[in-house]
């Protein structure tokens, strides 16, 4: 299951006092699991932009603690700066990174806004995707008149905050109001040009950016801008929605670039922007030679790009994650100006815990030796899941080989789809390899719980029942995932490269072994459950899958014997 990750980028109205800034970021980092990515203070703006990421509950708690500390240390009565602002914590956006939708972030933002109001007595407005009124999607509407307008706005039903509506008082005078919102992740990317012309770079930027360029009299570049009846300049939209872009010259590299912010990566993915800038540049006699990611990028943006460029080549996209990332890097020239290290540029890799104890991170030899040690874990459940992963891997290999087989070009996409599914199953079973050992360790931890009093005994018994149920469910999930491998193995035996039929057959044998081995683990754990009804239901499900697996394996082996 994909880990859920969101980003938070609060803006605090203090950019000069380093001790205050440090106290706020310390409060944020006091939440376990939070990764502070950037702290960017501005003296002229008297404002600090903080960026941190983590799992949703952790991020929301860290954001709350940051807002609370800012309210304690920043007095808006005394604040002056060049940037628009209305509160000690001015804006607080939540941003989906992985495993979370924008709407889910909007719901979290509204809940957080309510908590800030209820517990800290800070009025809050909800903006962008979290807006409770359509017009408040625009941050400028929420912040209209800035801090100085709050006394009047707090008494106006049409201007009052979404949470914490009350007459302006000393508390509000000190903290101001906060805008809490949700928006998509922003990718900052510069496209490198084989030109030194800022004018050409700007022209390309205007061709593609959503805002476009002014409509001019006679359609001439130096023509007078045409205005509408309200006196506003009429714009000719560009080709990429959800983007902002300009052109500039970089002395350090001696080249011009199109500098772009992709503000809606769902409407305009990174790879789409790259191809469109390439097209617009070529139309003006310029070539894009590469791209430069500024800051961090979500893994999905790079993975989607890798699949996109493989698809253009009519190549299978069912490749390991590292290969898809490498394809994206090379296709867009992300390493032209400086090395693109995924461990330092992809958010999920940056915040991933460095767990040296994961079984799937071991070498094949180390895994075998760890299994052979005196420790009871890893045991049969983890080995069963790993056998299932190997079954999926073998079927995926045959699909990839078949996709690239000479003379089979019209079938490449069919095999690519099989390989994609194989990669998903392999990843699922690899995760179950470690999860099975984790479930065993959970039982061991419960056994160590105290049992001196009746209350302790009752708590220990409940925890043991829950841990045992979990330890029974994990191998059942292994059975279900491993059983799905038969579909892939059978398809590869019947449709795949005939030279690899033995590999597909080996995959079927591995899938059968995985299913039957996992069944043993379901039974040995389920029989320890006090809830015998649930235990019997688990064992019945396992028995049905095991019986079906034997039939599928026999059918596949009979087909192979006919071919051989």
C-alpha positions as a Python dict, from the first residue, in 0.01 Angstrom:
ca = {
    (1, 'X'): (0, 0, 0),
    (2, 'X'): (135, 341, -102),
    (3, 'X'): (243, 550, 194),
    (4, 'X'): (40, 867, 243),
    (5, 'X'): (252, 1183, 235),
    (6, 'X'): (154, 1549, 234),
    (7, 'X'): (356, 1869, 234),
    (8, 'X'): (289, 2186, 433),
    (9, 'X'): (430, 2529, 345),
    (10, 'X'): (329, 2777, 617),
    (11, 'X'): (433, 3142, 586),
    (12, 'X'): (512, 3309, 920),
    (13, 'X'): (522, 3687, 963),
    (14, 'X'): (875, 3699, 1098),
    (15, 'X'): (1183, 3706, 876),
    (16, 'X'): (1441, 3889, 1087),
    (17, 'X'): (1453, 3740, 1436),
    (18, 'X'): (1637, 3409, 1399),
    (19, 'X'): (1553, 3300, 1753),
    (20, 'X'): (1180, 3333, 1689),
    (21, 'X'): (1209, 3149, 1359),
    (22, 'X'): (1408, 2870, 1525),
    (23, 'X'): (1151, 2839, 1805),
    (24, 'X'): (873, 2797, 1549),
    (25, 'X'): (1059, 2534, 1345),
    (26, 'X'): (1156, 2352, 1666),
    (27, 'X'): (786, 2328, 1750),
    (28, 'X'): (718, 2183, 1407),
    (29, 'X'): (1001, 1932, 1436),
    (30, 'X'): (882, 1823, 1780),
    (31, 'X'): (636, 1594, 1602),
    (32, 'X'): (792, 1256, 1534),
    (33, 'X'): (793, 1160, 1166),
    (34, 'X'): (816, 1516, 1033),
    (35, 'X'): (1093, 1605, 790),
    (36, 'X'): (1180, 1975, 772),
    (37, 'X'): (1290, 2041, 414),
    (38, 'X'): (1347, 2415, 397),
    (39, 'X'): (1341, 2736, 602),
    (40, 'X'): (1355, 3051, 387),
    (41, 'X'): (1350, 3383, 581),
    (42, 'X'): (1321, 3721, 404),
    (43, 'X'): (1437, 4036, 576),
    (44, 'X'): (1262, 4285, 349),
    (45, 'X'): (936, 4090, 350),
    (46, 'X'): (976, 4012, 724),
    (47, 'X'): (839, 3669, 642),
    (48, 'X'): (965, 3310, 660),
    (49, 'X'): (848, 3029, 435),
    (50, 'X'): (884, 2686, 597),
    (51, 'X'): (848, 2357, 411),
    (52, 'X'): (799, 2020, 580),
    (53, 'X'): (653, 1682, 488),
    (54, 'X'): (527, 1365, 651),
    (55, 'X'): (219, 1153, 698),
    (56, 'X'): (-109, 1350, 713),
    (57, 'X'): (-182, 1328, 1087),
    (58, 'X'): (178, 1416, 1173),
    (59, 'X'): (184, 1712, 934),
    (60, 'X'): (-144, 1852, 1067),
    (61, 'X'): (-21, 1823, 1425),
    (62, 'X'): (313, 1986, 1337),
    (63, 'X'): (134, 2266, 1156),
    (64, 'X'): (-86, 2328, 1461),
    (65, 'X'): (217, 2343, 1691),
    (66, 'X'): (390, 2586, 1453),
    (67, 'X'): (83, 2812, 1447),
    (68, 'X'): (59, 2799, 1827),
    (69, 'X'): (425, 2894, 1872),
    (70, 'X'): (400, 3174, 1618),
    (71, 'X'): (97, 3313, 1801),
    (72, 'X'): (298, 3316, 2124),
    (73, 'X'): (604, 3490, 1978),
    (74, 'X'): (481, 3723, 1700),
    (75, 'X'): (285, 4038, 1779),
    (76, 'X'): (107, 4161, 1467),
    (77, 'X'): (60, 4504, 1628),
    (78, 'X'): (430, 4556, 1566),
    (79, 'X'): (469, 4383, 1229),
    (80, 'X'): (584, 4561, 914),
    (81, 'X'): (710, 4406, 592),
    (82, 'X'): (695, 4428, 216),
    (83, 'X'): (480, 4118, 168),
    (84, 'X'): (99, 4115, 207),
    (85, 'X'): (-1, 3953, 538),
    (86, 'X'): (-287, 3931, 786),
    (87, 'X'): (-159, 3708, 1064),
    (88, 'X'): (135, 3574, 1263),
    (89, 'X'): (83, 3260, 1057),
    (90, 'X'): (-33, 3420, 735),
    (91, 'X'): (-103, 3124, 507),
    (92, 'X'): (-97, 2751, 569),
    (93, 'X'): (-145, 2529, 263),
    (94, 'X'): (-159, 2147, 271),
    (95, 'X'): (-34, 1979, -45),
    (96, 'X'): (-82, 1617, -158),
    (97, 'X'): (242, 1437, -244),
    (98, 'X'): (167, 1063, -245),
    (99, 'X'): (-133, 843, -170),
    (100, 'X'): (-356, 1144, -91),
    (101, 'X'): (-599, 1337, -311),
    (102, 'X'): (-640, 1713, -324),
    (103, 'X'): (-994, 1679, -187),
    (104, 'X'): (-863, 1479, 109),
    (105, 'X'): (-613, 1758, 176),
    (106, 'X'): (-898, 2010, 155),
    (107, 'X'): (-1091, 1817, 421),
    (108, 'X'): (-781, 1807, 643),
    (109, 'X'): (-731, 2182, 592),
    (110, 'X'): (-1088, 2263, 700),
    (111, 'X'): (-1051, 2044, 1007),
    (112, 'X'): (-719, 2208, 1092),
    (113, 'X'): (-867, 2554, 1041),
    (114, 'X'): (-1144, 2466, 1286),
    (115, 'X'): (-897, 2337, 1542),
    (116, 'X'): (-680, 2649, 1517),
    (117, 'X'): (-988, 2861, 1579),
    (118, 'X'): (-1129, 2648, 1860),
    (119, 'X'): (-810, 2589, 2057),
    (120, 'X'): (-597, 2893, 1977),
    (121, 'X'): (-877, 3149, 1923),
    (122, 'X'): (-724, 3255, 1591),
    (123, 'X'): (-979, 3341, 1318),
    (124, 'X'): (-925, 3131, 1005),
    (125, 'X'): (-1022, 3161, 640),
    (126, 'X'): (-1026, 2859, 409),
    (127, 'X'): (-881, 2915, 60),
    (128, 'X'): (-807, 2740, -273),
    (129, 'X'): (-933, 2379, -271),
    (130, 'X'): (-1044, 2408, 94),
    (131, 'X'): (-1255, 2720, 32),
    (132, 'X'): (-1606, 2712, 178),
    (133, 'X'): (-1715, 2990, -58),
    (134, 'X'): (-1625, 2993, -431),
    (135, 'X'): (-1480, 3344, -423),
    (136, 'X'): (-1244, 3248, -140),
    (137, 'X'): (-1053, 3005, -358),
    (138, 'X'): (-851, 3318, -436),
    (139, 'X'): (-614, 3391, -148),
    (140, 'X'): (-627, 3764, -226),
    (141, 'X'): (-1000, 3765, -146),
    (142, 'X'): (-936, 3605, 194),
    (143, 'X'): (-655, 3850, 270),
    (144, 'X'): (-831, 4160, 134),
    (145, 'X'): (-710, 4471, 314),
    (146, 'X'): (-453, 4263, 503),
    (147, 'X'): (-411, 4283, 881),
    (148, 'X'): (-521, 4646, 899),
    (149, 'X'): (-867, 4562, 759),
    (150, 'X'): (-946, 4293, 1018),
    (151, 'X'): (-1128, 4519, 1271),
    (152, 'X'): (-1382, 4616, 1004),
    (153, 'X'): (-1405, 4272, 839),
    (154, 'X'): (-1469, 4087, 1165),
    (155, 'X'): (-1795, 4282, 1204),
    (156, 'X'): (-1914, 4222, 846),
    (157, 'X'): (-2114, 3900, 785),
    (158, 'X'): (-1988, 3887, 424),
    (159, 'X'): (-1624, 3932, 522),
    (160, 'X'): (-1609, 3732, 846),
    (161, 'X'): (-1374, 3433, 870),
    (162, 'X'): (-1495, 3078, 812),
    (163, 'X'): (-1400, 2984, 1168),
    (164, 'X'): (-1371, 3205, 1477),
    (165, 'X'): (-1608, 3483, 1376),
    (166, 'X'): (-1622, 3737, 1664),
    (167, 'X'): (-1566, 4108, 1724),
    (168, 'X'): (-1207, 4227, 1688),
    (169, 'X'): (-1036, 4198, 2027),
    (170, 'X'): (-690, 4204, 2185),
    (171, 'X'): (-623, 3840, 2094),
    (172, 'X'): (-694, 3902, 1727),
    (173, 'X'): (-493, 4224, 1741),
    (174, 'X'): (-191, 4018, 1845),
    (175, 'X'): (-230, 3705, 1626),
    (176, 'X'): (-422, 3839, 1328),
    (177, 'X'): (-601, 3583, 1112),
    (178, 'X'): (-473, 3280, 924),
    (179, 'X'): (-567, 3142, 581),
    (180, 'X'): (-563, 2760, 575),
    (181, 'X'): (-592, 2593, 238),
    (182, 'X'): (-511, 2303, 10),
    (183, 'X'): (-345, 2317, -328),
    (184, 'X'): (-167, 2089, -567),
    (185, 'X'): (207, 2037, -552),
    (186, 'X'): (403, 2296, -748),
    (187, 'X'): (692, 2179, -965),
    (188, 'X'): (954, 2443, -1043),
    (189, 'X'): (1142, 2350, -1360),
    (190, 'X'): (1375, 2536, -1595),
    (191, 'X'): (1403, 2425, -1957),
    (192, 'X'): (1753, 2475, -2101),
    (193, 'X'): (1778, 2626, -2450),
    (194, 'X'): (2057, 2620, -2709),
    (195, 'X'): (2031, 2997, -2717),
    (196, 'X'): (2145, 3300, -2521),
    (197, 'X'): (1842, 3509, -2621),
    (198, 'X'): (1616, 3615, -2336),
    (199, 'X'): (1376, 3750, -2597),
    (200, 'X'): (1343, 3408, -2763),
    (201, 'X'): (1307, 3239, -2424),
    (202, 'X'): (1030, 3482, -2326),
    (203, 'X'): (850, 3425, -2655),
    (204, 'X'): (852, 3049, -2593),
    (205, 'X'): (734, 3103, -2236),
    (206, 'X'): (443, 3320, -2357),
    (207, 'X'): (353, 3056, -2618),
    (208, 'X'): (301, 2787, -2353),
    (209, 'X'): (208, 2949, -2020),
    (210, 'X'): (-161, 2951, -1928),
    (211, 'X'): (-179, 3331, -1914),
    (212, 'X'): (-31, 3358, -2264),
    (213, 'X'): (51, 3700, -2408),
    (214, 'X'): (-132, 4028, -2473),
    (215, 'X'): (-336, 4050, -2791),
    (216, 'X'): (-187, 4329, -3003),
    (217, 'X'): (-310, 4542, -3288),
    (218, 'X'): (-236, 4389, -3625),
    (219, 'X'): (-106, 4076, -3457),
    (220, 'X'): (238, 4237, -3451),
    (221, 'X'): (481, 4187, -3157),
    (222, 'X'): (525, 4564, -3125),
    (223, 'X'): (157, 4645, -3178),
    (224, 'X'): (-43, 4826, -2917),
    (225, 'X'): (-213, 4593, -2663),
    (226, 'X'): (-587, 4557, -2726),
    (227, 'X'): (-817, 4620, -2430),
    (228, 'X'): (-1173, 4513, -2360),
    (229, 'X'): (-1463, 4742, -2274),
    (230, 'X'): (-1352, 4751, -1909),
    (231, 'X'): (-1002, 4864, -2000),
    (232, 'X'): (-838, 4528, -1932),
    (233, 'X'): (-575, 4397, -2172),
    (234, 'X'): (-707, 4100, -2371),
    (235, 'X'): (-479, 3797, -2339),
    (236, 'X'): (-417, 3517, -2589),
    (237, 'X'): (-392, 3203, -2373),
    (238, 'X'): (-95, 2969, -2400),
    (239, 'X'): (-113, 2595, -2454),
    (240, 'X'): (-38, 2463, -2103),
    (241, 'X'): (-306, 2504, -1835),
    (242, 'X'): (-190, 2538, -1477),
    (243, 'X'): (150, 2686, -1566),
    (244, 'X'): (335, 3013, -1520),
    (245, 'X'): (652, 3086, -1717),
    (246, 'X'): (905, 3351, -1813),
    (247, 'X'): (1230, 3352, -2006),
    (248, 'X'): (1568, 3453, -1868),
    (249, 'X'): (1943, 3429, -1922),
    (250, 'X'): (2164, 3249, -1667),
    (251, 'X'): (2522, 3378, -1647),
    (252, 'X'): (2637, 3071, -1456),
    (253, 'X'): (2546, 2839, -1743),
    (254, 'X'): (2576, 3081, -2033),
    (255, 'X'): (2231, 2984, -2166),
    (256, 'X'): (1875, 3111, -2178),
    (257, 'X'): (1602, 2914, -2003),
    (258, 'X'): (1227, 2897, -1993),
    (259, 'X'): (1156, 2908, -1620),
    (260, 'X'): (823, 2747, -1534),
    (261, 'X'): (608, 2678, -1231),
    (262, 'X'): (365, 2392, -1292),
    (263, 'X'): (88, 2476, -1047),
    (264, 'X'): (-147, 2194, -1150),
    (265, 'X'): (46, 1875, -1220),
    (266, 'X'): (-276, 1684, -1284),
    (267, 'X'): (-371, 1903, -1581),
    (268, 'X'): (-13, 1951, -1700),
    (269, 'X'): (224, 1672, -1595),
    (270, 'X'): (597, 1738, -1610),
    (271, 'X'): (652, 1531, -1925),
    (272, 'X'): (369, 1708, -2109),
    (273, 'X'): (525, 2046, -2024),
    (274, 'X'): (864, 1923, -2147),
    (275, 'X'): (730, 1806, -2483),
    (276, 'X'): (525, 2120, -2535),
    (277, 'X'): (818, 2352, -2459),
    (278, 'X'): (1025, 2144, -2703),
    (279, 'X'): (757, 2193, -2970),
    (280, 'X'): (724, 2567, -2908),
    (281, 'X'): (1102, 2612, -2908),
    (282, 'X'): (1143, 2419, -3234),
    (283, 'X'): (879, 2639, -3397),
    (284, 'X'): (1106, 2935, -3322),
    (285, 'X'): (1425, 2764, -3437),
    (286, 'X'): (1542, 2686, -3086),
    (287, 'X'): (1609, 2349, -2925),
    (288, 'X'): (1552, 2235, -2566),
    (289, 'X'): (1871, 2060, -2453),
    (290, 'X'): (1760, 1953, -2106),
    (291, 'X'): (1572, 2055, -1795),
    (292, 'X'): (1654, 2150, -1438),
    (293, 'X'): (1427, 2065, -1145),
    (294, 'X'): (1440, 2335, -877),
    (295, 'X'): (1383, 2191, -531),
    (296, 'X'): (1206, 1859, -489),
    (297, 'X'): (966, 1666, -707),
    (298, 'X'): (706, 1397, -626),
    (299, 'X'): (800, 1047, -735),
    (300, 'X'): (486, 1005, -940),
    (301, 'X'): (582, 1297, -1167),
    (302, 'X'): (911, 1127, -1256),
    (303, 'X'): (756, 779, -1282),
    (304, 'X'): (480, 907, -1513),
    (305, 'X'): (745, 1069, -1731),
    (306, 'X'): (944, 747, -1751),
    (307, 'X'): (635, 552, -1859),
    (308, 'X'): (540, 824, -2108),
    (309, 'X'): (873, 819, -2289),
    (310, 'X'): (884, 438, -2293),
    (311, 'X'): (533, 437, -2438),
    (312, 'X'): (644, 675, -2715),
    (313, 'X'): (914, 422, -2804),
    (314, 'X'): (655, 140, -2798),
    (315, 'X'): (848, -20, -2515),
    (316, 'X'): (710, -202, -2212),
    (317, 'X'): (647, 21, -1914),
    (318, 'X'): (645, -272, -1672),
    (319, 'X'): (1001, -205, -1558),
    (320, 'X'): (1148, -162, -1209),
    (321, 'X'): (1110, 178, -1046),
    (322, 'X'): (1478, 264, -1086),
    (323, 'X'): (1463, 200, -1461),
    (324, 'X'): (1156, 420, -1505),
    (325, 'X'): (1329, 701, -1316),
    (326, 'X'): (1645, 661, -1524),
    (327, 'X'): (1436, 682, -1843),
    (328, 'X'): (1277, 1006, -1722),
    (329, 'X'): (1613, 1159, -1631),
    (330, 'X'): (1770, 1080, -1968),
    (331, 'X'): (1461, 1167, -2175),
    (332, 'X'): (1428, 1515, -2026),
    (333, 'X'): (1800, 1577, -1970),
    (334, 'X'): (1750, 1636, -1600),
    (335, 'X'): (2121, 1573, -1546),
    (336, 'X'): (2249, 1814, -1813),
    (337, 'X'): (2357, 2097, -1581),
    (338, 'X'): (2415, 1896, -1263),
    (339, 'X'): (2374, 1535, -1150),
    (340, 'X'): (2013, 1439, -1076),
    (341, 'X'): (2033, 1218, -769),
    (342, 'X'): (1687, 1065, -703),
    (343, 'X'): (1776, 1019, -336),
    (344, 'X'): (1816, 1398, -306),
    (345, 'X'): (1553, 1523, -553),
    (346, 'X'): (1251, 1294, -512),
    (347, 'X'): (1045, 1375, -202),
    (348, 'X'): (955, 1017, -111),
    (349, 'X'): (1323, 916, -117),
    (350, 'X'): (1434, 1220, 82),
    (351, 'X'): (1196, 1148, 370),
    (352, 'X'): (1214, 767, 360),
    (353, 'X'): (1353, 621, 684),
    (354, 'X'): (1684, 448, 639),
    (355, 'X'): (1578, 102, 757),
    (356, 'X'): (1871, -137, 734),
    (357, 'X'): (1661, -416, 886),
    (358, 'X'): (1415, -456, 598),
    (359, 'X'): (1440, -805, 451),
    (360, 'X'): (1383, -688, 96),
    (361, 'X'): (1685, -456, 121),
    (362, 'X'): (1915, -751, 192),
    (363, 'X'): (2121, -940, -63),
    (364, 'X'): (1992, -1284, -159),
    (365, 'X'): (2272, -1441, 47),
    (366, 'X'): (2200, -1223, 351),
    (367, 'X'): (1829, -1306, 336),
    (368, 'X'): (1904, -1679, 327),
    (369, 'X'): (2154, -1653, 611),
    (370, 'X'): (1914, -1445, 822),
    (371, 'X'): (1645, -1706, 766),
    (372, 'X'): (1887, -1983, 866),
    (373, 'X'): (1985, -1809, 1192),
    (374, 'X'): (1859, -1897, 1540),
    (375, 'X'): (1600, -1617, 1527),
    (376, 'X'): (1242, -1738, 1459),
    (377, 'X'): (1188, -1452, 1216),
    (378, 'X'): (1196, -1428, 922),
    (379, 'X'): (1013, -1756, 891),
    (380, 'X'): (782, -1940, 658),
    (381, 'X'): (543, -1649, 611),
    (382, 'X'): (810, -1412, 484),
    (383, 'X'): (964, -1681, 266),
    (384, 'X'): (618, -1756, 122),
    (385, 'X'): (567, -1391, 32),
    (386, 'X'): (913, -1373, -125),
    (387, 'X'): (843, -1683, -333),
    (388, 'X'): (528, -1509, -454),
    (389, 'X'): (733, -1200, -544),
    (390, 'X'): (965, -1421, -750),
    (391, 'X'): (663, -1575, -925),
    (392, 'X'): (543, -1227, -1023),
    (393, 'X'): (897, -1131, -1126),
    (394, 'X'): (932, -1429, -1361),
    (395, 'X'): (598, -1363, -1530),
    (396, 'X'): (693, -996, -1565),
    (397, 'X'): (1026, -1089, -1722),
    (398, 'X'): (853, -1301, -1986),
    (399, 'X'): (609, -1018, -2058),
    (400, 'X'): (893, -768, -2104),
    (401, 'X'): (1086, -1007, -2330),
    (402, 'X'): (774, -1074, -2535),
    (403, 'X'): (701, -701, -2565),
    (404, 'X'): (1039, -645, -2726),
    (405, 'X'): (1043, -958, -2944),
    (406, 'X'): (1118, -896, -3312),
    (407, 'X'): (809, -935, -3529),
    (408, 'X'): (570, -884, -3237),
    (409, 'X'): (562, -504, -3256),
    (410, 'X'): (184, -496, -3291),
    (411, 'X'): (150, -676, -2955),
    (412, 'X'): (391, -469, -2744),
    (413, 'X'): (119, -284, -2554),
    (414, 'X'): (-61, -604, -2452),
    (415, 'X'): (257, -741, -2299),
    (416, 'X'): (338, -403, -2144),
    (417, 'X'): (5, -416, -1960),
    (418, 'X'): (87, -763, -1830),
    (419, 'X'): (430, -641, -1715),
    (420, 'X'): (274, -341, -1537),
    (421, 'X'): (44, -574, -1346),
    (422, 'X'): (336, -802, -1266),
    (423, 'X'): (534, -514, -1120),
    (424, 'X'): (238, -421, -898),
    (425, 'X'): (204, -776, -768),
    (426, 'X'): (577, -807, -713),
    (427, 'X'): (586, -487, -507),
    (428, 'X'): (282, -596, -307),
    (429, 'X'): (442, -931, -224),
    (430, 'X'): (776, -772, -138),
    (431, 'X'): (598, -549, 113),
    (432, 'X'): (426, -857, 257),
    (433, 'X'): (769, -1020, 298),
    (434, 'X'): (858, -765, 564),
    (435, 'X'): (504, -726, 694),
    (436, 'X'): (486, -1095, 786),
    (437, 'X'): (797, -1066, 1002),
    (438, 'X'): (658, -743, 1152),
    (439, 'X'): (336, -926, 1245),
    (440, 'X'): (536, -1193, 1428),
    (441, 'X'): (739, -929, 1613),
    (442, 'X'): (413, -762, 1714),
    (443, 'X'): (302, -1080, 1889),
    (444, 'X'): (639, -1106, 2064),
    (445, 'X'): (602, -747, 2187),
    (446, 'X'): (255, -819, 2329),
    (447, 'X'): (387, -1125, 2514),
    (448, 'X'): (625, -893, 2700),
    (449, 'X'): (335, -681, 2830),
    (450, 'X'): (282, -687, 3210),
    (451, 'X'): (16, -916, 3355),
    (452, 'X'): (31, -847, 3726),
    (453, 'X'): (-320, -706, 3772),
    (454, 'X'): (-657, -799, 3632),
    (455, 'X'): (-660, -480, 3426),
    (456, 'X'): (-316, -559, 3282),
    (457, 'X'): (-420, -915, 3205),
    (458, 'X'): (-731, -794, 3027),
    (459, 'X'): (-535, -538, 2823),
    (460, 'X'): (-270, -797, 2736),
    (461, 'X'): (-530, -1052, 2626),
    (462, 'X'): (-704, -799, 2401),
    (463, 'X'): (-373, -690, 2248),
    (464, 'X'): (-268, -1051, 2191),
    (465, 'X'): (-598, -1132, 2019),
    (466, 'X'): (-556, -828, 1788),
    (467, 'X'): (-193, -914, 1711),
    (468, 'X'): (-280, -1278, 1640),
    (469, 'X'): (-563, -1176, 1409),
    (470, 'X'): (-323, -949, 1221),
    (471, 'X'): (-66, -1230, 1199),
    (472, 'X'): (-336, -1451, 1046),
    (473, 'X'): (-456, -1189, 798),
    (474, 'X'): (-111, -1108, 658),
    (475, 'X'): (-40, -1457, 516),
    (476, 'X'): (-397, -1467, 383),
    (477, 'X'): (-319, -1150, 188),
    (478, 'X'): (-3, -1321, 67),
    (479, 'X'): (-215, -1611, -59),
    (480, 'X'): (-449, -1376, -243),
    (481, 'X'): (-166, -1184, -410),
    (482, 'X'): (32, -1495, -499),
    (483, 'X'): (-279, -1655, -647),
    (484, 'X'): (-316, -1359, -885),
    (485, 'X'): (24, -1450, -1028),
    (486, 'X'): (-133, -1753, -1194),
    (487, 'X'): (-322, -1526, -1435),
    (488, 'X'): (6, -1373, -1549),
    (489, 'X'): (192, -1703, -1566),
    (490, 'X'): (-84, -1868, -1767),
    (491, 'X'): (-103, -1575, -2009),
    (492, 'X'): (273, -1589, -2063),
    (493, 'X'): (266, -1967, -2120),
    (494, 'X'): (-13, -1931, -2377),
    (495, 'X'): (79, -1597, -2540),
    (496, 'X'): (436, -1514, -2445),
    (497, 'X'): (771, -1578, -2609),
    (498, 'X'): (789, -1958, -2659),
    (499, 'X'): (1159, -1952, -2568),
    (500, 'X'): (1064, -1839, -2217),
    (501, 'X'): (784, -2086, -2146),
    (502, 'X'): (995, -2262, -1883),
    (503, 'X'): (1039, -1933, -1697),
    (504, 'X'): (664, -1879, -1689),
    (505, 'X'): (624, -2237, -1568),
    (506, 'X'): (876, -2181, -1290),
    (507, 'X'): (673, -1875, -1192),
    (508, 'X'): (361, -2092, -1165),
    (509, 'X'): (544, -2341, -944),
    (510, 'X'): (669, -2058, -723),
    (511, 'X'): (316, -1915, -698),
    (512, 'X'): (179, -2255, -590),
    (513, 'X'): (452, -2291, -327),
    (514, 'X'): (381, -1937, -202),
    (515, 'X'): (9, -2004, -168),
    (516, 'X'): (47, -2338, 9),
    (517, 'X'): (321, -2212, 240),
    (518, 'X'): (119, -1904, 335),
    (519, 'X'): (-180, -2129, 407),
    (520, 'X'): (23, -2306, 673),
    (521, 'X'): (90, -1972, 838),
    (522, 'X'): (-276, -1874, 829),
    (523, 'X'): (-368, -2196, 1006),
    (524, 'X'): (-95, -2194, 1272),
    (525, 'X'): (-184, -1838, 1371),
    (526, 'X'): (-564, -1858, 1336),
    (527, 'X'): (-587, -2155, 1567),
    (528, 'X'): (-452, -1932, 1848),
    (529, 'X'): (-750, -1697, 1820),
    (530, 'X'): (-1004, -1694, 2101),
    (531, 'X'): (-1269, -1595, 1845),
    (532, 'X'): (-1319, -1939, 1689),
    (533, 'X'): (-1577, -1813, 1438),
    (534, 'X'): (-1329, -1568, 1288),
    (535, 'X'): (-1056, -1830, 1299),
    (536, 'X'): (-1267, -2080, 1105),
    (537, 'X'): (-1361, -1818, 847),
    (538, 'X'): (-993, -1737, 788),
    (539, 'X'): (-901, -2102, 750),
    (540, 'X'): (-1194, -2165, 514),
    (541, 'X'): (-1079, -1878, 289),
    (542, 'X'): (-723, -2012, 294),
    (543, 'X'): (-838, -2364, 211),
    (544, 'X'): (-1040, -2243, -89),
    (545, 'X'): (-746, -2043, -231),
    (546, 'X'): (-506, -2334, -177),
    (547, 'X'): (-735, -2576, -359),
    (548, 'X'): (-777, -2339, -652),
    (549, 'X'): (-400, -2282, -666),
    (550, 'X'): (-331, -2654, -707),
    (551, 'X'): (-574, -2668, -997),
    (552, 'X'): (-427, -2362, -1169),
    (553, 'X'): (-71, -2490, -1132),
    (554, 'X'): (-166, -2829, -1278),
    (555, 'X'): (-343, -2668, -1574),
    (556, 'X'): (-41, -2451, -1652),
    (557, 'X'): (204, -2740, -1622),
    (558, 'X'): (-9, -2958, -1853),
    (559, 'X'): (-5, -2676, -2112),
    (560, 'X'): (373, -2647, -2086),
    (561, 'X'): (423, -3022, -2126),
    (562, 'X'): (219, -3012, -2446),
    (563, 'X'): (443, -2735, -2582),
    (564, 'X'): (764, -2912, -2483),
}
